[in-house]
Amino acid sequence: MNETIAIKIMSPVAVVWEAQVIAISAENSEGAFDILPDHARFMSLLNTSEVTMELQDTTVKTFTFDNAVLFFEDNVAVIYIQEALQKIDAERLI
């Protein structure tokens, strides 16, 4: 059993943020959901709401994106966003 998920946030031009996390929480049109290691393959449109990721050191990173798509397979999650790289607040990425 895996203990982490590799996550990337991808803009149309670059990888905006990546890390190893132990949980992802988000919301789609059906409601809130969580993804933990070894989750089944999953794809969803994300509502404009918070996407929260718990890092290995138990700190939490939270992002909000418009019109994002989350794809999860084999303990790799990718969030595809439409925002241009320069629009994303660099402080949120550290």
C-alpha positions as CSV (number, residue, x, y, z in Angstrom):
1,M,0.0,0.0,0.0
2,N,1.3,3.4,-0.9
3,E,1.4,6.2,1.7
4,T,1.5,9.2,-0.6
5,I,0.1,10.7,-3.7
6,A,2.2,12.6,-6.3
7,I,0.3,15.7,-7.2
8,K,0.9,18.3,-10.0
9,I,-1.0,21.5,-10.8
10,M,-0.7,22.1,-14.5
11,S,-1.4,25.4,-16.2
12,P,-1.6,25.5,-20.1
13,V,2.1,26.4,-20.1
14,A,3.9,24.8,-17.1
15,V,3.8,22.8,-14.0
16,V,2.7,25.4,-11.4
17,W,3.1,23.3,-8.2
18,E,4.0,19.7,-7.3
19,A,4.4,17.7,-4.1
20,Q,3.8,14.4,-2.4
21,V,0.6,14.5,-0.3
22,I,-1.3,12.1,1.9
23,A,-4.8,13.4,1.1
24,I,-6.7,15.6,-1.4
25,S,-10.1,17.1,-0.6
26,A,-12.2,18.9,-3.1
27,E,-15.7,19.5,-4.3
28,N,-17.5,18.7,-7.6
29,S,-21.2,19.0,-8.6
30,E,-22.1,15.9,-6.5
31,G,-20.5,17.3,-3.4
32,A,-17.3,17.0,-1.3
33,F,-14.9,14.2,-1.8
34,D,-11.5,13.0,-0.6
35,I,-8.8,11.1,-2.4
36,L,-6.4,9.0,-0.4
37,P,-3.5,6.8,-1.5
38,D,-4.6,3.7,-3.6
39,H,-7.9,5.4,-4.5
40,A,-9.5,4.0,-7.7
41,R,-9.0,5.9,-11.0
42,F,-11.0,9.1,-10.8
43,M,-11.7,12.1,-13.0
44,S,-13.8,15.1,-12.1
45,L,-14.6,18.7,-13.0
46,L,-13.9,20.8,-9.9
47,N,-16.3,23.5,-8.7
48,T,-14.9,26.9,-7.9
49,S,-14.2,25.9,-4.3
50,E,-11.2,25.1,-2.2
51,V,-8.9,22.2,-3.1
52,T,-7.0,21.1,0.0
53,M,-4.0,18.9,0.1
54,E,-2.4,17.5,3.3
55,L,1.4,17.3,2.9
56,Q,3.6,14.6,4.4
57,D,4.5,16.9,7.3
58,T,0.8,17.4,8.0
59,T,0.7,21.0,6.9
60,V,-2.2,21.9,4.6
61,K,-2.1,23.7,1.2
62,T,-5.3,25.2,-0.2
63,F,-5.9,26.4,-3.7
64,T,-9.0,27.7,-5.5
65,F,-9.3,27.4,-9.3
66,D,-12.0,28.2,-11.8
67,N,-12.9,25.4,-14.3
68,A,-10.3,22.9,-13.2
69,V,-10.2,19.2,-14.0
70,L,-8.7,16.6,-11.6
71,F,-7.4,13.3,-12.9
72,F,-6.2,10.6,-10.5
73,E,-4.6,7.2,-11.5
74,D,-1.9,5.0,-10.0
75,N,-1.3,7.4,-7.0
76,V,-0.7,10.3,-9.3
77,A,-3.1,13.3,-9.3
78,V,-3.0,16.1,-11.8
79,I,-5.1,19.2,-11.6
80,Y,-5.4,20.9,-15.0
81,I,-6.2,24.6,-14.7
82,Q,-7.0,27.3,-17.2
83,E,-5.4,30.2,-15.4
84,A,-2.2,31.6,-16.9
85,L,0.9,31.1,-14.8
86,Q,1.3,34.8,-14.1
87,K,-2.2,35.0,-12.5
88,I,-1.3,32.5,-9.7
89,D,-0.1,34.1,-6.5
90,A,3.5,32.8,-6.0
91,E,3.1,33.0,-2.3
92,R,0.5,30.3,-2.4
93,L,2.9,28.0,-4.1
94,I,5.6,27.9,-1.4
